[in-house]
Amino acid sequence: MSDIKTQLVVLGAGPGGYSAAFRAADLGIETVIVDARETLGGVCLNVGCIPSKALLHVAKVIDDAKEMASHGVVFGEPKIDLDKVRSWKDSVVSQLTKGLGGMSKMRKVKHVQGYGKFTGANTLEVEGKGGKTTITFDNAIIAAGSEPVTLPFIPHDDERVIDSTGALEMKDIPEKMLVLGGGIIGLEMGTVYRSLGSQIDVVEFLDQLIPAADKDVIKIYQKYVKDKFNVMLETKVTAVEAKDDGLYVTFEGKNAPAEPVKYDKVLVAVGRRPNGSLLDADKAGVKVDERGFINVDKQMRTNVSNIFAIGDLVGQPMLAHKAVHEGHVAAEVIAGKKHYFDPKCIPSVAYTDPEVAWVGLTEKEAKEQGVNYESATFPWAASGRAIASGRTEGMTKMIFDKDTNRVIGGAIIGINAGEMLGEIGLAIEMGADAEDVALTIHAHPTLNESIGLASEIFEGSITDLP
Ligand code: FAD
């Protein structure tokens, strides 16, 4: 049993938590960070954003090598050494988590490893390997993140039923795998396993994959992956029976197979639930809603004035970059600075093949909100760079407010869409209009040119200069 007294405790060391802790320490606040994991980085670095991208890189190289055959260069069939693939992924993770450990030490942020729960509005008890630690704090930031959703009719205790963490472990490459849920995480992992040799079925309850993105964008994605995944839209899983020779899945809905289908693995990727209810937050007086979310104001303050909350457990979108910015706000407010979390837009990216990225208003949202908008699209079949790269399926779409000509949204589907999206996000944040983007000289031949070219299509991009 040991006691620590500190100005700030941060509960959870994911992107939100470590960003908040580092910013607070940089502003001179004595900070302790608590996490059940041995390493800093939370879900994102340990079992989320980073390991998935390391594996997607492997998948991309395999796919690119195969595609080169149509350009006149033939490589042999790839030989997969799964142990080496796994250790590449692990080395990427450990390089980053070690880096965070170093940055934490440099800032004198103390890391307490163990599971923390509130015992009062100024006290937290941490149960770790070395016993219990009581932390008395002036301020706290709750950054405890989220966990994969489980479904009651699925035998999650069977090791052939996996979630994203299980998928990232890469124990084997199943011959046939069902991805349950057509959202970003499921499709990214499906992309990896398909490239490594699995046959992938994807089942989605709604009428499109990646339901948050616009239909015209997703149509392109669905067309591109038609021969790669067997996609069952408007269909749901009603039962999974674990037998010795496989998992027998029963479907219901528009595209449901008549008989149960046998799979070697089922990846359940139907969303994530916030960890707010697991922290005894009520003992500190912090209100948690029935789903486990914690309500905060624009300064990330909960209903208890010295306790803040950030990241996945304060609401959608559950994304690392949102958590980082919220963490900075919470730390700065605690340091006495006037700061708010008030972004005009938060980008979303599916790092699938092709990538799907969008920011600001989607066309669907603009319609629902009654915005007087116009969209302009530039097909990559007309982009020199896309043609030279053999990837013309892409499209760049810009959404403008017709009253002000300002950029209010954008979406890109195609290779490197995620990298390209930053320009549209910056345009929205800075209140740029169509003319600003159209008059920005983009280098030729780049895929980014398509952002300028799409903007030129919008009538409001050409006005008389003063
Ligand atoms: P988390 O990263 O969830 O970290 C919370 C930490 O708190 C965890 O380490 C946990 O151990 C700890 N914790 C929880 N409760 C306690 C407790 N009581 N005591 C001690 N410690 C506790 N987002 C993106 O933006 N881009 C991506 O490409 C992306 N890819 C993803 C891929 C996958 C497979 C997954 C699963 C997620 C992905 N995400 C991605 C989402 C991203 O990981 C999360 O949005 C982000 O990690 C949330 O950060 P956070 O700070 O809220 O908390």
Residues whose N, C-alpha, C, O or C-beta is under 5 A from the ligand:
A	BS01	FAD	G12 A13 G14 P15 G16 G17 V34 D35 A36 R37 G41 G42 V43 C44 V47 G48 C49 S52 G114 Y115 G116 A143 A144 G145 S146 S164 I185 N275 L278 I310 G311 D312 L313 M318 L319 A320 H321 A323
